[in-house]
Amino acid sequence: MKKSITFLFFLTTVVCMFSGCTKAQQPAQNKTALLKDKNILIVYLSRTKNTKTVAAIIHKNVGGTLVELELQNPYPEDYKKIVSQVSKENETGFLPPLKNKIANVEKFDIVFVGFPTWGMQLPPPMKSFLKEYNLEAKTVIPFNTNAGYGIGSSFQTVKELCAKSNVLEGFSVKGGIERDGILFVMEGEKEKQVQVEIQNWLKKIKMVN
């Protein structure tokens, strides 16, 4: 009888080791392993704070360095004027000079790039960033907010400008509609919903467990 009890205790211990007890420790180990020794940069352009909010949520999940792009000559506040200016920049291929400089970009392994959709294209300031800095051999991950019309050609342009990078699947979500005066919507329940969507996306592209 005593031997039977001892054997059952041993068997229970073994089962615990290879099932529930091991699994309980696994998530934290996986999350550390995925980003171990990886330097992460999150660069974003945001006019109405929606892309900024998405960038902050990503930063909360993966850590790293968070940088908002600033222009030497900021765009006008008036919506119609900025649409006209961006349209001309897209037509002529003009790249607006950036105000802030990012030191030691070469040290980063993973670069998230975030932006709104402007005229169904990648905003000129983000083109400036991608052409100014060498992201060759790095992992580049785009994320986007838009007024409901989608990403347009923006993600494709990122792939073209980062032809020698490993460009992963991007994330896109509907934000405000500046044309209608709706500048910022990513708060309250909407923000909570987006947090879940971002976490699922990060899991899908294997940035978090």
C-alpha positions as CSV (number, residue, x, y, z in Angstrom):
1,M,0.0,0.0,0.0
2,K,2.8,2.4,1.0
3,K,4.6,1.6,-2.2
4,S,1.5,2.4,-4.3
5,I,1.0,5.8,-2.6
6,T,4.7,6.6,-3.2
7,F,4.4,5.6,-6.9
8,L,1.2,7.8,-7.4
9,F,2.9,10.8,-5.8
10,F,5.9,10.3,-8.2
11,L,3.6,9.9,-11.2
12,T,1.6,13.1,-10.2
13,T,4.9,15.0,-9.9
14,V,6.0,13.9,-13.4
15,V,2.7,14.8,-15.0
16,C,2.9,18.3,-13.4
17,M,6.4,18.9,-14.6
18,F,5.5,18.1,-18.2
19,S,2.1,19.8,-18.4
20,G,0.5,22.5,-16.3
21,C,3.5,23.5,-14.2
22,T,5.8,23.9,-17.3
23,K,3.1,25.8,-19.3
24,A,2.6,28.3,-16.5
25,Q,6.2,29.5,-17.0
26,Q,6.3,29.3,-20.8
27,P,4.6,32.7,-21.8
28,A,7.2,34.9,-20.0
29,Q,10.0,32.8,-21.4
30,N,8.7,33.1,-24.9
31,K,8.2,36.8,-24.7
32,T,11.7,37.3,-23.6
33,A,13.2,35.0,-26.2
34,L,11.3,36.6,-29.1
35,L,12.8,40.1,-28.5
36,K,16.0,39.0,-26.7
37,D,19.0,41.2,-27.7
38,K,16.8,43.1,-30.2
39,N,16.9,46.9,-30.4
40,I,13.5,48.3,-31.5
41,L,12.8,51.7,-33.0
42,I,9.2,52.9,-33.4
43,V,9.0,55.9,-35.8
44,Y,5.7,57.5,-36.6
45,L,4.0,60.5,-38.2
46,S,0.8,61.7,-36.6
47,R,-1.4,64.8,-37.4
48,T,-4.5,63.9,-35.4
49,K,-3.1,61.8,-32.6
50,N,-4.5,58.5,-33.8
51,T,-1.3,57.2,-35.2
52,K,0.5,58.5,-32.1
53,T,-1.9,56.4,-29.9
54,V,-1.3,53.3,-32.0
55,A,2.5,53.9,-31.7
56,A,2.2,54.2,-27.9
57,I,0.3,50.9,-27.7
58,I,2.9,49.1,-29.7
59,H,5.6,50.7,-27.5
60,K,3.9,49.4,-24.4
61,N,3.9,45.9,-25.8
62,V,7.4,45.6,-27.3
63,G,9.4,48.5,-25.7
64,G,12.1,50.2,-27.6
65,T,12.7,53.8,-28.7
66,L,9.7,55.9,-29.7
67,V,10.2,58.8,-32.1
68,E,7.7,61.2,-33.7
69,L,8.7,62.7,-37.0
70,E,8.9,66.4,-37.1
71,L,9.3,68.7,-40.2
72,Q,11.5,71.7,-40.6
73,N,8.5,73.4,-42.1
74,P,5.3,72.1,-40.5
75,Y,2.3,71.6,-42.7
76,P,-0.5,74.2,-42.5
77,E,-3.3,73.6,-40.0
78,D,-6.0,74.2,-42.6
79,Y,-7.2,70.8,-44.0
80,K,-7.7,72.0,-47.6
81,K,-4.3,73.7,-47.7
82,I,-2.5,70.5,-46.4
83,V,-4.3,68.4,-49.0
84,S,-3.2,70.7,-51.8
85,Q,0.4,70.8,-50.5
86,V,0.7,67.0,-50.1
87,S,-0.9,66.5,-53.6
88,K,1.8,68.7,-55.1
89,E,4.6,67.0,-53.2
90,N,3.3,63.6,-54.4
91,E,3.2,64.9,-58.0
92,T,6.7,66.4,-58.0
93,G,8.3,63.8,-55.7
94,F,9.3,66.5,-53.2
95,L,10.5,65.1,-49.9
96,P,10.0,67.5,-47.0
97,P,13.1,67.8,-44.9
98,L,12.9,66.4,-41.4
99,K,13.6,68.5,-38.3
100,N,14.6,65.7,-35.9
101,K,17.5,63.4,-36.5
102,I,17.7,59.8,-35.2
103,A,21.2,58.9,-34.0
104,N,22.8,55.5,-34.5
105,V,20.0,54.0,-36.6
106,E,22.4,51.2,-37.5
107,K,22.0,49.8,-33.9
108,F,18.3,49.0,-34.3
109,D,17.3,45.5,-35.5
110,I,13.5,46.1,-35.8
111,V,11.9,49.3,-37.1
112,F,8.2,50.0,-36.8
113,V,7.0,52.8,-39.1
114,G,3.6,54.4,-38.5
115,F,1.7,56.9,-40.6
116,P,-1.8,57.9,-41.7
117,T,-3.0,57.4,-45.3
118,W,-2.8,60.7,-47.2
119,G,-4.3,60.8,-50.7
120,M,-4.3,57.0,-50.7
121,Q,-0.5,57.1,-50.5
122,L,2.4,57.0,-48.1
123,P,2.8,60.5,-46.6
124,P,5.8,62.4,-48.0
125,P,7.5,62.9,-44.6
126,M,7.6,59.1,-44.1
127,K,9.1,58.8,-47.6
128,S,11.7,61.3,-46.4
129,F,12.6,59.1,-43.4
130,L,12.8,55.8,-45.4
131,K,15.1,57.4,-48.0
132,E,17.2,59.3,-45.5
133,Y,18.0,56.3,-43.3
134,N,19.5,53.0,-44.3
135,L,17.3,50.2,-43.1
136,E,19.0,47.4,-45.1
137,A,18.9,44.0,-43.5
138,K,16.6,45.2,-40.7
139,T,13.1,44.0,-40.0
140,V,10.6,46.8,-41.0
141,I,7.0,46.7,-39.8
142,P,4.5,49.3,-41.0
143,F,1.3,50.4,-39.2
144,N,-1.4,52.8,-40.3
145,T,-4.4,54.8,-39.4
146,N,-6.9,56.0,-42.0
147,A,-10.3,57.6,-42.5
148,G,-11.9,54.3,-43.6
149,Y,-10.5,54.1,-47.1
150,G,-7.7,51.7,-46.2
151,I,-4.0,51.8,-46.7
152,G,-4.0,52.7,-50.5
153,S,-0.5,52.1,-51.9
154,S,1.3,53.0,-48.6
155,F,2.3,49.5,-47.5
156,Q,3.5,48.7,-51.1
157,T,5.6,51.9,-51.1
158,V,7.2,50.9,-47.8
159,K,8.2,47.5,-49.4
160,E,9.6,49.3,-52.4
161,L,11.6,51.8,-50.4
162,C,12.8,49.0,-48.1
163,A,13.6,46.5,-50.8
164,K,16.6,45.2,-48.9
165,S,14.8,44.9,-45.6
166,N,12.6,42.2,-44.2
167,V,9.1,43.9,-44.3
168,L,6.5,42.1,-42.2
169,E,2.8,42.2,-42.4
170,G,1.5,45.6,-41.4
171,F,-1.4,46.8,-39.2
172,S,-4.1,49.2,-40.2
173,V,-7.1,50.7,-38.3
174,K,-9.7,53.3,-38.9
175,G,-9.0,56.6,-37.1
176,G,-10.5,60.1,-37.4
177,I,-11.9,61.8,-40.5
178,E,-10.2,65.1,-40.6
179,R,-12.1,66.2,-43.7
180,D,-15.3,66.0,-41.5
181,G,-13.6,67.6,-38.5
182,I,-13.3,64.3,-36.6
183,L,-9.6,64.5,-35.6
184,F,-9.2,62.1,-32.7
185,V,-11.3,59.0,-32.0
186,M,-8.9,56.5,-30.5
187,E,-9.9,56.8,-26.9
188,G,-12.2,55.0,-24.4
189,E,-13.8,51.8,-25.8
190,K,-12.3,52.4,-29.2
191,E,-8.8,52.5,-27.7
192,K,-9.4,49.3,-25.7
193,Q,-10.6,47.5,-28.9
194,V,-7.5,48.7,-30.8
195,Q,-5.3,47.5,-28.0
196,V,-6.6,44.0,-28.4
197,E,-6.3,44.1,-32.2
198,I,-2.7,45.3,-31.9
199,Q,-1.8,42.5,-29.4
200,N,-3.3,39.9,-31.8
201,W,-1.3,41.4,-34.7
202,L,1.9,41.4,-32.7
203,K,1.4,37.8,-31.8
204,K,0.7,36.9,-35.5
205,I,4.0,38.5,-36.6
206,K,5.7,36.9,-33.7
207,M,6.8,40.1,-31.9
208,V,5.2,38.9,-28.6
209,N,4.0,35.6,-27.3
